[in-house]
């Protein structure tokens, strides 16, 4: 597997974006024209397993990926499928003990305007 050949490019592509593997593949092909779709799929899945990428599931029955950054919550509009990031620094969670430190948080909230 050519993880090393595409790792940096895939990270750059996913930085600040929520993308499907097909979208990542299309962008990667512009930089690495010989890249194969299955290789990109394997790379993206491996990168999500080691927390380089964060995987968001359920969107259009396809997963979305983003570069793993600071802890945040995904707000997903179920009508438009738009994903917004919500910084957790501004969220008070009263049931977490005062001496508890969150190392990693992965929360997806599905919503729609009413």
C-alpha positions as CSV (number, residue, x, y, z in Angstrom):
1,X,0.0,0.0,0.0
2,X,1.3,3.5,-0.9
3,X,0.3,5.2,2.3
4,X,3.5,7.1,2.4
5,X,3.1,8.5,-1.1
6,X,-0.3,10.1,-0.6
7,X,-0.4,10.8,3.2
8,X,0.7,14.4,3.1
9,X,-1.5,15.3,0.1
10,X,-4.6,13.6,1.6
11,X,-4.0,15.5,4.9
12,X,-3.7,18.8,3.0
13,X,-6.8,18.1,1.0
14,X,-8.9,17.3,4.1
15,X,-7.6,20.2,6.1
16,X,-10.7,22.4,6.9
17,X,-13.1,20.4,4.7
18,X,-15.6,17.6,5.2
19,X,-15.1,15.4,2.1
20,X,-16.2,12.0,0.8
21,X,-13.5,9.6,-0.4
22,X,-14.6,10.3,-4.0
23,X,-14.0,14.0,-3.5
24,X,-10.6,13.3,-1.9
25,X,-9.8,11.0,-4.8
26,X,-10.7,13.6,-7.5
27,X,-8.5,16.3,-5.8
28,X,-5.7,13.8,-5.3
29,X,-5.7,12.8,-9.0
30,X,-4.8,16.4,-9.8
31,X,-1.6,16.0,-7.9
32,X,-1.0,12.3,-8.4
33,X,-2.5,11.3,-11.7
34,X,-1.6,7.6,-11.4
35,X,-3.3,7.2,-8.0
36,X,-5.9,4.4,-8.0
37,X,-9.3,4.8,-6.4
38,X,-8.9,1.6,-4.2
39,X,-5.5,2.8,-3.0
40,X,-7.1,6.1,-1.9
41,X,-9.9,4.3,-0.2
42,X,-7.5,2.1,1.8
43,X,-5.3,5.1,2.7
44,X,-8.2,7.2,3.9
45,X,-9.6,4.3,6.0
46,X,-6.1,3.6,7.5
47,X,-5.7,7.3,8.3
48,X,-9.0,7.4,10.1
49,X,-8.0,4.3,12.2
50,X,-4.9,6.1,13.4
51,X,-6.7,9.4,14.1
52,X,-5.0,11.4,11.3
53,X,-8.5,11.8,9.8
54,X,-11.8,11.9,11.5
55,X,-14.6,9.9,9.9
56,X,-18.2,11.3,10.0
57,X,-20.8,8.7,9.0
58,X,-24.3,8.7,7.7
59,X,-24.0,11.7,5.3
60,X,-25.7,10.8,2.0
61,X,-25.0,7.2,3.0
62,X,-21.3,8.0,2.5
63,X,-18.7,8.9,5.1
64,X,-17.1,12.3,5.3
65,X,-13.5,12.8,6.3
66,X,-11.6,15.7,7.8
67,X,-8.2,16.3,9.1
68,X,-8.3,15.5,12.9
69,X,-7.8,18.8,14.8
70,X,-9.0,20.1,18.1
71,X,-12.1,18.5,19.7
72,X,-15.3,19.8,18.3
73,X,-18.9,18.8,17.6
74,X,-20.3,18.2,14.2
75,X,-23.7,19.8,13.6
76,X,-25.2,18.1,10.6
77,X,-28.3,19.6,8.9
78,X,-30.5,16.6,7.9
79,X,-32.2,18.6,5.1
80,X,-29.1,20.1,3.3
81,X,-26.5,17.6,4.7
82,X,-24.3,20.6,5.5
83,X,-21.8,20.0,8.3
84,X,-20.8,22.8,10.7
85,X,-18.1,22.5,13.3
86,X,-18.9,23.7,16.8
87,X,-16.0,24.4,19.1
88,X,-16.4,22.6,22.5
89,X,-14.5,25.3,24.4
90,X,-17.7,27.3,24.6
91,X,-19.8,24.4,25.8
92,X,-20.5,23.7,29.5
93,X,-21.2,20.0,30.2
94,X,-22.3,20.1,33.8
95,X,-22.3,16.3,34.4
96,X,-18.5,16.0,33.7
97,X,-16.6,15.9,37.0
98,X,-14.4,19.0,37.7
99,X,-11.2,17.0,37.7
100,X,-11.9,15.2,34.4
101,X,-10.0,16.2,31.3
102,X,-11.4,15.4,27.9
103,X,-8.7,13.9,25.7
104,X,-10.9,13.2,22.7
105,X,-14.5,14.0,21.9
106,X,-16.4,12.7,18.9
107,X,-20.0,13.9,18.8
108,X,-22.2,14.3,15.7
109,X,-25.5,16.1,16.2
110,X,-28.1,15.7,13.4
111,X,-30.6,18.6,13.2
112,X,-32.9,20.6,11.0
113,X,-34.4,24.1,11.2
114,X,-38.1,24.0,12.4
